[in-house]
């Protein structure tokens, strides 16, 4: 027995009690269900809005402690640890090193970066008994930059990739969908440091592909899409979107290629062509003027920190404020209402920047309608009549538009963001004086990348994709147990004896087994098994005396009778078929 413990890496001898024999001596985490904390629910929780939220609560995986704050019960935490293990393997394979930073971050670091005042109300702030302010970590750029700025001071120490798995905190205004939008969540965040942009590009690609391997191994259906960096700053970023009808993000993708982008970042292909109509003199008309969709123009007003911006586009199009923000290289842009205080859009004033969407290039007889009670203009020629500084791509892409890569047309899908990779550049290193000496001895700001995976969100996204009306259907790589062994009637001596024998044999073979040895009705056991969603069920019932059991795959619910002397091979073959 001690030799087996040594082979499995156990440092001390465990007594051969019933509990130890159940799972420790075999080096797996098998358990008797009568001894495990799995508080399943018969009723659907009233406040559970999504399938993942309902099933994780009903299956005894999580419990809510407050709005957006959850405890991971033993089943749920087992799945979390499996996701973490996959992430660690792939991050280590990509050359990253794991560390752990504190969740409480000094406010001074956020003041250094300039984000204390601009991050928003989602940043949880507190102060200690001495009146010193802290932030509960929503992200880790400031803290990691402060850690490395005195150590990575030479190009010879670069590149370097560091990561952690840690609880993060964001004071969401409306926590919803269980783990998908919470105020406390588990995240893997990584940061890379470089002497050259070429080195950053290499790390970005390496971790991008590591993320693809992570989500492939987790069994997710996902798309890697072009995205906006938002409050993170930097440029060149991709999101990993798990496809789901309840996703809060819209993915624009080509129906004939691999192109995919977040809706706010998808570029619109300019339809080249000369105006098809002759120009006519501009006219003013009182009130609102009717016109067909192809001729209607609208004006949208915005403000940044320093200026007012007027944007013209076709009335049928929706202005994209993210594209405007990026075009102006600003970190804040807000819409202004079309009220009486705004100037006439044809005469906005010299202090106003005027931009137009590319779609107006082919318009020469446009109709610009004022708000109620104001003048409309007809025969508007944007190039002649509007004080346009430049034409840009400033609208949201639409379904049916040509794909930006020239292959196919655009379709929409909903997605749950489970990961994102950023090229931060020098945004934080310059603000926080994190420098290194290059080969010529000159001080240069560290070039940074940032890479995050929402672990608890990934758990929930998998549940959204992998379930049926009865419960969860876990991918085998993440299932809390490989096998759910169900004794239909534990009072029957043959069933109990065969179940115990199979339990120990399967554990010895390296399978992770949950044995339902409870004195419950069969219907309760089968309902709980469906909720829990292990890939394989082995049912020990009436034919136990004949050494015959039923074998079923959770995904198909089809049952096959198997002789116990052939069970090992049958289980192995069935597991291989599970996704």
C-alpha positions, 0 to 999 in steps of 0.5 A, a space after each residue: 500500500 505504501 509503495 502505491 502511495 509513493 508511486 502516486 506522489 503521496 508524501 505520507 501514509 494514509 490509513 486504509 480506512 473505508 474513506 481512504 480506500 474509496 479514493 485516496 489509494 487509487 490516486 483519483 477523486 472518486 466518492 460515495 454520493 452519500 458522503 458528498 455535499 451535492 444539494 440538488 434542487 427539484 424546483 427551478 430557482 425563480 431568479 435564475 434567468 439562464 440555463 447555466 444559472 438554473 442547472 448549476 443551482 439545481 445540480 448542486 454546483 453553486 449557491 448564491 450568497 449575494 447578488 453576483 456573489 457565489 460559492 462553488 460547492 464540491 462539484 462546481 469546484 472540481 470543474 473549476 479546478 479542471 479548467 484551471 489545470 488545462 489553462 496552467 498546462 497551456 500557459 506553461 507550454 507557452 513559456 509563461 510563469 505563474 505567480 499570485 498577486 494580492 487582490 487589494 491594490 493600493 490606490 496610488 498605483 491606479 492614480 499613477 496609471 490615471 485609471 482611478 478616476 476613469 475606470 468607472 463605478 465598477 471599480 470597488 474602492 475601500 480604505 483601511 483604518 488609517 484612511 488609505 484607499 485601496 481597490 479590490 482588483 478588477 484587473 492587474 495591469 497597475 500591480 504587475 507593472 509596479 512589480 516588474 519595473 525595478 527588476 526587468 531593467 535590462 533588455 537581457 531579461 526580456 521577454 518575460 510572461 507572468 500569469 496568475 489565477 485569482 478572484 477578481 471584483 467588479 461592482 456590476 450595476 446589474 449582476 445577471 445570468 449567474 456566473 456570466 456577469 458577477 461581482 466576484 469571479 475567477 480569472 486567469 490574467 497574464 502579462 508579457 514584457 518586451 524590448 521590441 514590438 516584434 517580440 510582443 507580436 510573437 508572444 501575442 500569437 503564441 498566447 493566442 494559439 494557447 487560448 485556442 487550445 484551452 477552449 478546444 480542450 474545454 469543448 467550447 464552440 467559440 470564435 476568435 474575433 477582432 475587438 476593441 480594447 476599451 478601458 484597457 488601452 493599447 491596440 490589436 486585440 481579439 476576444 474569444 466568444 463562446 457562441 450562445 443565444 444569451 450572449 451579450 455581445 454580437 459577433 459579425 462573421 462571414 458565411 464563407 470564411 474565418 473572418 469574425 469580429 465584435 460588432 463594434 469593430 467589424 469594418 464596413 467595406 466601402 462600396 465604390 461608385 460615382 453618384 447616380 444623380 445630378 446635383 441640384 441647388 440646396 433648398 431649405 424647407 420648413 419642418 420634416 421632409 419625407 424622402 426614401 431611405 437611400 437619400 435620408 441623412 442624419 446628424 449625430 452629435 458627440 463630445 470628447 474630453 476636449 471637443 465637440 464632434 458632428 457626424 453625418 451618415 445615412 439615416 438607415 445606418 447606426 453610428 458606431 461610437 467605438 469607431 469614432 473614439 478610435 478615429 479621434 484617439 480619445 478614451 471618452 466619447 459621449 452622445 449629445 441630444 439633438 435639442 434646441 441648444 445645438 447649432 444648425 448642422 450645416 453651420 456647426 461652427 469652427 470649434 466643431 469637428 465634422 466627420 462623415 461615414 463613407 456611405 455618404 460619398 455616393 449621395 448628392 440629393 440627400 435630405 437632412 431632416 431637422 428635429 421637430 419644428 426645425 428646418 430640413 434641407 433637400 438636395 444636400 450634396 455632402 461634399 459641397 454643403 457639409 463642412 466635412 473634415 474627412 470621410 471614415 468608416 463610422 457605422 455598424 456593419 449589417 447582416 448581408 453586408 459584404 465580408 471585409 475579407 472579400 469572402 461571403 457576406 456577414 451574418 450575426 451570432 450572439 457570443 459570451 466573451 470568455 477570453 481576450 488578448 491585448 497588445 497594451 504597448 507602452 500605455 502603463 509602462 510610460 505612465 508608471 515609469 517602467 523602463 529598461 536599458 536597451 543594447 545601447 544603454 538607453 532607457 526605454 519603456 517596457 512594451 507590454 501585452 495582456 491576456 485574460 480568461 474568465 474561468 467562472 464565465 468559461 464554466 457557465 458558457 460551457 453549461 449554456 452549450 452543453 445541456 438538455 432539458 434534464 440537466 448538464 452534459 459535461 465534456 469529458 475533459 471537465 466532467 466532475 466525474 467520469 462515471 456515475 455508478 448508480 445502485 438502484 436498490 442498495 438494500 439488495 445484497 447482490 446489487 450492493 456487493 456488485 456495486 462495491 466491487 465495480 467501484 473499487 475496480 473502476 477506481 483502480 483502473 484510474 476512472 473518477 467515479 461517483 457512486 450513488 449508494 444513497 437509500 433513495 428512490 430510483 427516480 430521485 437517483 436518475 433525476 440527480 444523475 441527469 442534473 449532474 451530467 457525468 459522461 457515463 452512467 453505470 446502473 446496477 439493477 435487477 440483473 446484478 446476480 447475473 453480473 450484468 449492468 446497464 451502461 449509458 452515455 449521458 448525451 444519448 441516454 441510450 442504455 446497453 446491457 454489459 457483462 461486468 467482465 467486459 465493462 472495462 473495455 466498454 467504458 473505455 470505448 464509450 468514453 472515447 466517443 464522448 466529446 
